[in-house]
Amino acid sequence: MFNFFRFLKHIVFSVWKNATPIQAALITAILLAIITILIISVVQAIVPFTYIAI
């Protein structure tokens, strides 16, 4: 699990080092949008199952 977070950190820092500021901001915004959608999807999948289990 920590390797995944280290990988994400490496991606973000390498993008900020190797791209122009506008490109880096755009790529970071896209990554944040994907992570937000992923979290919302996981929550929407888990919550009904926990409600059924109760």
Rosetta constraint file for C-alpha pairs under 8 A:
AtomPair CA 1 CA 5 HARMONIC 6.77 0.50
AtomPair CA 2 CA 6 HARMONIC 6.09 0.50
AtomPair CA 3 CA 7 HARMONIC 6.00 0.50
AtomPair CA 4 CA 8 HARMONIC 6.28 0.50
AtomPair CA 5 CA 9 HARMONIC 6.13 0.50
AtomPair CA 6 CA 10 HARMONIC 6.11 0.50
AtomPair CA 7 CA 11 HARMONIC 6.24 0.50
AtomPair CA 8 CA 12 HARMONIC 6.26 0.50
AtomPair CA 9 CA 13 HARMONIC 6.18 0.50
AtomPair CA 10 CA 14 HARMONIC 5.95 0.50
AtomPair CA 11 CA 15 HARMONIC 6.04 0.50
AtomPair CA 12 CA 16 HARMONIC 6.28 0.50
AtomPair CA 12 CA 28 HARMONIC 6.96 0.50
AtomPair CA 13 CA 17 HARMONIC 6.18 0.50
AtomPair CA 14 CA 18 HARMONIC 6.00 0.50
AtomPair CA 15 CA 19 HARMONIC 5.76 0.50
AtomPair CA 15 CA 24 HARMONIC 5.83 0.50
AtomPair CA 15 CA 27 HARMONIC 7.76 0.50
AtomPair CA 16 CA 20 HARMONIC 7.56 0.50
AtomPair CA 16 CA 21 HARMONIC 7.17 0.50
AtomPair CA 16 CA 24 HARMONIC 5.29 0.50
AtomPair CA 19 CA 23 HARMONIC 5.90 0.50
AtomPair CA 19 CA 24 HARMONIC 5.64 0.50
AtomPair CA 20 CA 24 HARMONIC 6.04 0.50
AtomPair CA 21 CA 25 HARMONIC 6.03 0.50
AtomPair CA 22 CA 26 HARMONIC 6.13 0.50
AtomPair CA 23 CA 27 HARMONIC 6.10 0.50
AtomPair CA 24 CA 28 HARMONIC 5.99 0.50
AtomPair CA 25 CA 29 HARMONIC 6.04 0.50
AtomPair CA 26 CA 30 HARMONIC 6.24 0.50
AtomPair CA 27 CA 31 HARMONIC 6.18 0.50
AtomPair CA 28 CA 32 HARMONIC 6.12 0.50
AtomPair CA 29 CA 33 HARMONIC 6.14 0.50
AtomPair CA 30 CA 34 HARMONIC 6.21 0.50
AtomPair CA 31 CA 35 HARMONIC 6.17 0.50
AtomPair CA 32 CA 36 HARMONIC 6.04 0.50
AtomPair CA 33 CA 37 HARMONIC 6.15 0.50
AtomPair CA 34 CA 38 HARMONIC 6.08 0.50
AtomPair CA 35 CA 39 HARMONIC 6.19 0.50
AtomPair CA 36 CA 40 HARMONIC 6.23 0.50
AtomPair CA 37 CA 41 HARMONIC 6.05 0.50
AtomPair CA 38 CA 42 HARMONIC 6.18 0.50
AtomPair CA 39 CA 43 HARMONIC 6.18 0.50
AtomPair CA 40 CA 44 HARMONIC 6.11 0.50
AtomPair CA 41 CA 45 HARMONIC 6.17 0.50
AtomPair CA 42 CA 46 HARMONIC 6.10 0.50
AtomPair CA 43 CA 47 HARMONIC 5.87 0.50
AtomPair CA 44 CA 48 HARMONIC 7.11 0.50
AtomPair CA 45 CA 49 HARMONIC 7.31 0.50
AtomPair CA 46 CA 50 HARMONIC 6.38 0.50
AtomPair CA 47 CA 51 HARMONIC 6.18 0.50
AtomPair CA 48 CA 52 HARMONIC 6.20 0.50
AtomPair CA 49 CA 53 HARMONIC 6.14 0.50
AtomPair CA 50 CA 54 HARMONIC 6.31 0.50
